[in-house]
Amino acid sequence: MNAEFMLLAIYNSPVLTLEQVCHIVGVAKDTAYVQRSNGTFPIPMSGKPLRADVRDVALYMDKTRASAT
């Protein structure tokens, strides 16, 4: 299944909250804030509250899966 369609089916939204992204990526929220301030968080996020486009999260998942094989 395509990661983008999977995320859309699970979260029923084209944007994901920081909490949702942290759950998907497997990092603590505090770690995500530190990585964002350092410029090392792997997924672009913007807005208040922070949100990520589901396509960016899916792309990260696809890249991570490809590098694991």
A tleap script that builds the chain and sets N, CA, C and O, in Angstrom:
source leaprc.protein.ff14SB
mol = sequence {
  NMET ASN ALA GLU PHE MET LEU LEU ALA ILE
  TYR ASN SER PRO VAL LEU THR LEU GLU GLN
  VAL CYS HIE ILE VAL GLY VAL ALA LYS ASP
  THR ALA TYR VAL GLN ARG SER ASN GLY THR
  PHE PRO ILE PRO MET SER GLY LYS PRO LEU
  ARG ALA ASP VAL ARG ASP VAL ALA LEU TYR
  MET ASP LYS THR ARG ALA SER ALA CTHR
}
set mol.1.N position { 0.846 -1.177 0.000 }
set mol.1.CA position { 0.000 0.000 0.000 }
set mol.1.C position { 0.892 1.241 0.000 }
set mol.1.O position { 1.928 1.257 0.664 }
set mol.2.N position { 0.515 2.237 -0.708 }
set mol.2.CA position { 1.236 3.495 -0.753 }
set mol.2.C position { 1.157 4.165 0.620 }
set mol.2.O position { 0.083 4.228 1.218 }
set mol.3.N position { 2.286 4.663 1.119 }
set mol.3.CA position { 2.338 5.274 2.450 }
set mol.3.C position { 1.387 6.463 2.560 }
set mol.3.O position { 0.749 6.661 3.594 }
set mol.4.N position { 1.296 7.250 1.493 }
set mol.4.CA position { 0.402 8.416 1.544 }
set mol.4.C position { -1.049 7.992 1.738 }
set mol.4.O position { -1.756 8.566 2.567 }
set mol.5.N position { -1.494 7.001 0.989 }
set mol.5.CA position { -2.872 6.535 1.118 }
set mol.5.C position { -3.113 5.894 2.477 }
set mol.5.O position { -4.193 6.034 3.052 }
set mol.6.N position { -2.108 5.192 2.988 }
set mol.6.CA position { -2.232 4.576 4.302 }
set mol.6.C position { -2.429 5.649 5.373 }
set mol.6.O position { -3.309 5.531 6.225 }
set mol.7.N position { -1.598 6.703 5.323 }
set mol.7.CA position { -1.714 7.775 6.314 }
set mol.7.C position { -3.049 8.502 6.197 }
set mol.7.O position { -3.665 8.844 7.207 }
set mol.8.N position { -3.495 8.737 4.967 }
set mol.8.CA position { -4.796 9.379 4.778 }
set mol.8.C position { -5.923 8.513 5.338 }
set mol.8.O position { -6.875 9.033 5.918 }
set mol.9.N position { -5.818 7.205 5.166 }
set mol.9.CA position { -6.846 6.304 5.682 }
set mol.9.C position { -6.843 6.269 7.207 }
set mol.9.O position { -7.901 6.213 7.833 }
set mol.10.N position { -5.657 6.301 7.800 }
set mol.10.CA position { -5.554 6.236 9.260 }
set mol.10.C position { -5.984 7.549 9.909 }
set mol.10.O position { -6.784 7.552 10.845 }
set mol.11.N position { -5.453 8.657 9.412 }
set mol.11.CA position { -5.663 9.943 10.079 }
set mol.11.C position { -6.783 10.783 9.467 }
set mol.11.O position { -7.202 11.776 10.063 }
set mol.12.N position { -7.266 10.404 8.298 }
set mol.12.CA position { -8.397 11.078 7.659 }
set mol.12.C position { -8.190 12.593 7.537 }
set mol.12.O position { -9.118 13.381 7.716 }
set mol.13.N position { -6.944 12.976 7.227 }
set mol.13.CA position { -6.616 14.393 7.095 }
set mol.13.C position { -5.370 14.548 6.225 }
set mol.13.O position { -4.467 13.713 6.288 }
set mol.14.N position { -5.310 15.606 5.415 }
set mol.14.CA position { -4.117 15.828 4.593 }
set mol.14.C position { -2.965 16.477 5.356 }
set mol.14.O position { -1.859 16.597 4.828 }
set mol.15.N position { -3.220 16.895 6.598 }
set mol.15.CA position { -2.163 17.446 7.446 }
set mol.15.C position { -2.148 16.697 8.769 }
set mol.15.O position { -3.185 16.256 9.266 }
set mol.16.N position { -0.945 16.563 9.332 }
set mol.16.CA position { -0.785 15.830 10.582 }
set mol.16.C position { -0.201 16.741 11.646 }
set mol.16.O position { 0.612 17.614 11.345 }
set mol.17.N position { -0.614 16.539 12.887 }
set mol.17.CA position { -0.093 17.323 14.003 }
set mol.17.C position { 1.306 16.842 14.370 }
set mol.17.O position { 1.738 15.768 13.951 }
set mol.18.N position { 1.997 17.646 15.153 }
set mol.18.CA position { 3.322 17.254 15.629 }
set mol.18.C position { 3.242 15.938 16.397 }
set mol.18.O position { 4.100 15.071 16.229 }
set mol.19.N position { 2.231 15.783 17.227 }
set mol.19.CA position { 2.076 14.551 18.000 }
set mol.19.C position { 1.924 13.335 17.089 }
set mol.19.O position { 2.525 12.291 17.338 }
set mol.20.N position { 1.132 13.470 16.045 }
set mol.20.CA position { 0.944 12.368 15.105 }
set mol.20.C position { 2.237 12.044 14.373 }
set mol.20.O position { 2.587 10.875 14.208 }
set mol.21.N position { 2.948 13.081 13.934 }
set mol.21.CA position { 4.211 12.866 13.224 }
set mol.21.C position { 5.222 12.192 14.146 }
set mol.21.O position { 5.933 11.281 13.722 }
set mol.22.N position { 5.292 12.628 15.397 }
set mol.22.CA position { 6.218 12.010 16.353 }
set mol.22.C position { 5.898 10.530 16.541 }
set mol.22.O position { 6.804 9.701 16.624 }
set mol.23.N position { 4.623 10.203 16.607 }
set mol.23.CA position { 4.222 8.803 16.746 }
set mol.23.C position { 4.663 7.993 15.531 }
set mol.23.O position { 5.164 6.879 15.678 }
set mol.24.N position { 4.482 8.538 14.349 }
set mol.24.CA position { 4.852 7.849 13.109 }
set mol.24.C position { 6.362 7.666 13.016 }
set mol.24.O position { 6.848 6.587 12.677 }
set mol.25.N position { 7.105 8.743 13.325 }
set mol.25.CA position { 8.563 8.727 13.199 }
set mol.25.C position { 9.213 7.962 14.352 }
set mol.25.O position { 10.307 7.416 14.204 }
set mol.26.N position { 8.538 7.927 15.492 }
set mol.26.CA position { 9.082 7.214 16.646 }
set mol.26.C position { 10.031 8.053 17.481 }
set mol.26.O position { 11.020 7.543 18.009 }
set mol.27.N position { 9.728 9.350 17.602 }
set mol.27.CA position { 10.538 10.222 18.454 }
set mol.27.C position { 9.632 10.918 19.461 }
set mol.27.O position { 8.439 11.107 19.222 }
set mol.28.N position { 10.221 11.292 20.584 }
set mol.28.CA position { 9.479 12.035 21.592 }
set mol.28.C position { 9.238 13.455 21.102 }
set mol.28.O position { 10.002 13.984 20.296 }
set mol.29.N position { 8.181 14.056 21.593 }
set mol.29.CA position { 7.831 15.418 21.192 }
set mol.29.C position { 8.960 16.397 21.531 }
set mol.29.O position { 9.277 17.279 20.733 }
set mol.30.N position { 9.563 16.244 22.708 }
set mol.30.CA position { 10.677 17.121 23.097 }
set mol.30.C position { 11.851 16.973 22.135 }
set mol.30.O position { 12.491 17.961 21.772 }
set mol.31.N position { 12.130 15.748 21.726 }
set mol.31.CA position { 13.210 15.495 20.763 }
set mol.31.C position { 12.902 16.173 19.434 }
set mol.31.O position { 13.792 16.741 18.802 }
set mol.32.N position { 11.654 16.114 19.014 }
set mol.32.CA position { 11.256 16.754 17.756 }
set mol.32.C position { 11.476 18.262 17.824 }
set mol.32.O position { 11.946 18.863 16.858 }
set mol.33.N position { 11.139 18.878 18.957 }
set mol.33.CA position { 11.358 20.324 19.108 }
set mol.33.C position { 12.843 20.664 19.027 }
set mol.33.O position { 13.226 21.642 18.385 }
set mol.34.N position { 13.676 19.859 19.679 }
set mol.34.CA position { 15.125 20.096 19.637 }
set mol.34.C position { 15.639 19.932 18.210 }
set mol.34.O position { 16.403 20.766 17.724 }
set mol.35.N position { 15.224 18.861 17.539 }
set mol.35.CA position { 15.663 18.629 16.165 }
set mol.35.C position { 15.186 19.742 15.235 }
set mol.35.O position { 15.922 20.149 14.337 }
set mol.36.N position { 13.977 20.236 15.436 }
set mol.36.CA position { 13.486 21.348 14.607 }
set mol.36.C position { 14.327 22.593 14.817 }
set mol.36.O position { 14.660 23.287 13.855 }
set mol.37.N position { 14.674 22.885 16.061 }
set mol.37.CA position { 15.477 24.084 16.312 }
set mol.37.C position { 16.892 23.929 15.768 }
set mol.37.O position { 17.529 24.919 15.410 }
set mol.38.N position { 17.391 22.688 15.703 }
set mol.38.CA position { 18.716 22.421 15.129 }
set mol.38.C position { 18.676 22.283 13.611 }
set mol.38.O position { 19.719 22.244 12.958 }
set mol.39.N position { 17.479 22.209 13.055 }
set mol.39.CA position { 17.337 22.025 11.611 }
set mol.39.C position { 17.561 20.595 11.162 }
set mol.39.O position { 17.856 20.355 9.991 }
set mol.40.N position { 17.425 19.633 12.080 }
set mol.40.CA position { 17.683 18.233 11.734 }
set mol.40.C position { 16.427 17.360 11.714 }
set mol.40.O position { 16.515 16.165 11.431 }
set mol.41.N position { 15.260 17.940 12.010 }
set mol.41.CA position { 14.042 17.128 11.971 }
set mol.41.C position { 13.776 16.756 10.521 }
set mol.41.O position { 13.802 17.629 9.653 }
set mol.42.N position { 13.521 15.478 10.235 }
set mol.42.CA position { 13.480 15.009 8.845 }
set mol.42.C position { 12.243 15.400 8.037 }
set mol.42.O position { 12.204 15.175 6.828 }
set mol.43.N position { 11.238 15.979 8.686 }
set mol.43.CA position { 9.990 16.287 7.989 }
set mol.43.C position { 9.679 17.776 8.150 }
set mol.43.O position { 9.659 18.282 9.273 }
set mol.44.N position { 9.435 18.486 7.040 }
set mol.44.CA position { 9.102 19.904 7.157 }
set mol.44.C position { 7.757 20.103 7.855 }
set mol.44.O position { 6.780 19.412 7.570 }
set mol.45.N position { 7.735 21.064 8.775 }
set mol.45.CA position { 6.512 21.384 9.509 }
set mol.45.C position { 6.388 22.896 9.588 }
set mol.45.O position { 7.392 23.610 9.590 }
set mol.46.N position { 5.158 23.381 9.655 }
set mol.46.CA position { 4.949 24.821 9.767 }
set mol.46.C position { 3.631 25.093 10.471 }
set mol.46.O position { 2.823 24.192 10.697 }
set mol.47.N position { 3.436 26.359 10.810 }
set mol.47.CA position { 2.184 26.792 11.413 }
set mol.47.C position { 2.197 26.740 12.924 }
set mol.47.O position { 3.141 26.266 13.556 }
set mol.48.N position { 1.117 27.244 13.472 }
set mol.48.CA position { 0.884 27.174 14.913 }
set mol.48.C position { -0.535 26.696 15.093 }
set mol.48.O position { -1.455 27.434 14.743 }
set mol.49.N position { -0.768 25.538 15.605 }
set mol.49.CA position { 0.238 24.563 16.017 }
set mol.49.C position { 0.963 23.953 14.812 }
set mol.49.O position { 0.491 24.029 13.678 }
set mol.50.N position { 2.107 23.355 15.088 }
set mol.50.CA position { 2.908 22.752 14.023 }
set mol.50.C position { 2.131 21.647 13.321 }
set mol.50.O position { 1.481 20.819 13.958 }
set mol.51.N position { 2.215 21.653 11.992 }
set mol.51.CA position { 1.559 20.635 11.169 }
set mol.51.C position { 2.483 20.246 10.028 }
set mol.51.O position { 3.321 21.032 9.585 }
set mol.52.N position { 2.310 19.013 9.562 }
set mol.52.CA position { 3.087 18.505 8.432 }
set mol.52.C position { 2.128 18.004 7.359 }
set mol.52.O position { 1.066 17.459 7.661 }
set mol.53.N position { 2.514 18.193 6.124 }
set mol.53.CA position { 1.747 17.673 4.999 }
set mol.53.C position { 1.917 16.155 4.971 }
set mol.53.O position { 3.030 15.646 5.098 }
set mol.54.N position { 0.825 15.451 4.805 }
set mol.54.CA position { 0.862 13.992 4.814 }
set mol.54.C position { 1.785 13.459 3.715 }
set mol.54.O position { 2.376 12.391 3.875 }
set mol.55.N position { 1.917 14.188 2.605 }
set mol.55.CA position { 2.803 13.755 1.521 }
set mol.55.C position { 4.263 13.776 1.958 }
set mol.55.O position { 5.040 12.904 1.569 }
set mol.56.N position { 4.642 14.771 2.768 }
set mol.56.CA position { 6.018 14.838 3.268 }
set mol.56.C position { 6.313 13.696 4.235 }
set mol.56.O position { 7.402 13.121 4.220 }
set mol.57.N position { 5.334 13.375 5.073 }
set mol.57.CA position { 5.506 12.264 6.015 }
set mol.57.C position { 5.603 10.945 5.250 }
set mol.57.O position { 6.432 10.096 5.576 }
set mol.58.N position { 4.764 10.774 4.243 }
set mol.58.CA position { 4.796 9.558 3.422 }
set mol.58.C position { 6.122 9.430 2.688 }
set mol.58.O position { 6.674 8.334 2.594 }
set mol.59.N position { 6.635 10.534 2.171 }
set mol.59.CA position { 7.928 10.516 1.488 }
set mol.59.C position { 9.036 10.091 2.448 }
set mol.59.O position { 9.908 9.304 2.082 }
set mol.60.N position { 9.003 10.607 3.666 }
set mol.60.CA position { 9.980 10.203 4.681 }
set mol.60.C position { 9.874 8.696 4.946 }
set mol.60.O position { 10.889 8.003 5.018 }
set mol.61.N position { 8.653 8.197 5.090 }
set mol.61.CA position { 8.453 6.765 5.336 }
set mol.61.C position { 8.995 5.936 4.175 }
set mol.61.O position { 9.657 4.923 4.396 }
set mol.62.N position { 8.722 6.352 2.954 }
set mol.62.CA position { 9.193 5.616 1.777 }
set mol.62.C position { 10.717 5.608 1.702 }
set mol.62.O position { 11.317 4.576 1.402 }
set mol.63.N position { 11.348 6.758 1.973 }
set mol.63.CA position { 12.811 6.829 1.955 }
set mol.63.C position { 13.416 5.960 3.047 }
set mol.63.O position { 14.411 5.273 2.818 }
set mol.64.N position { 12.822 5.989 4.227 }
set mol.64.CA position { 13.323 5.187 5.342 }
set mol.64.C position { 13.205 3.698 5.025 }
set mol.64.O position { 14.116 2.920 5.311 }
set mol.65.N position { 12.083 3.312 4.437 }
set mol.65.CA position { 11.877 1.906 4.075 }
set mol.65.C position { 12.879 1.476 3.013 }
set mol.65.O position { 13.433 0.380 3.092 }
set mol.66.N position { 13.117 2.328 2.023 }
set mol.66.CA position { 14.052 1.999 0.939 }
set mol.66.C position { 15.471 1.850 1.463 }
set mol.66.O position { 16.208 0.975 1.009 }
set mol.67.N position { 15.862 2.692 2.413 }
set mol.67.CA position { 17.226 2.601 2.945 }
set mol.67.C position { 17.388 1.412 3.883 }
set mol.67.O position { 18.512 0.988 4.154 }
set mol.68.N position { 16.281 0.869 4.380 }
set mol.68.CA position { 16.353 -0.278 5.284 }
set mol.68.C position { 16.511 -1.595 4.533 }
set mol.68.O position { 16.893 -2.605 5.124 }
set mol.69.N position { 16.221 -1.592 3.245 }
set mol.69.CA position { 16.305 -2.850 2.489 }
set mol.69.C position { 17.607 -2.969 1.748 }
set mol.69.O position { 17.839 -3.966 1.064 }
savepdb mol mol.pdb
quit
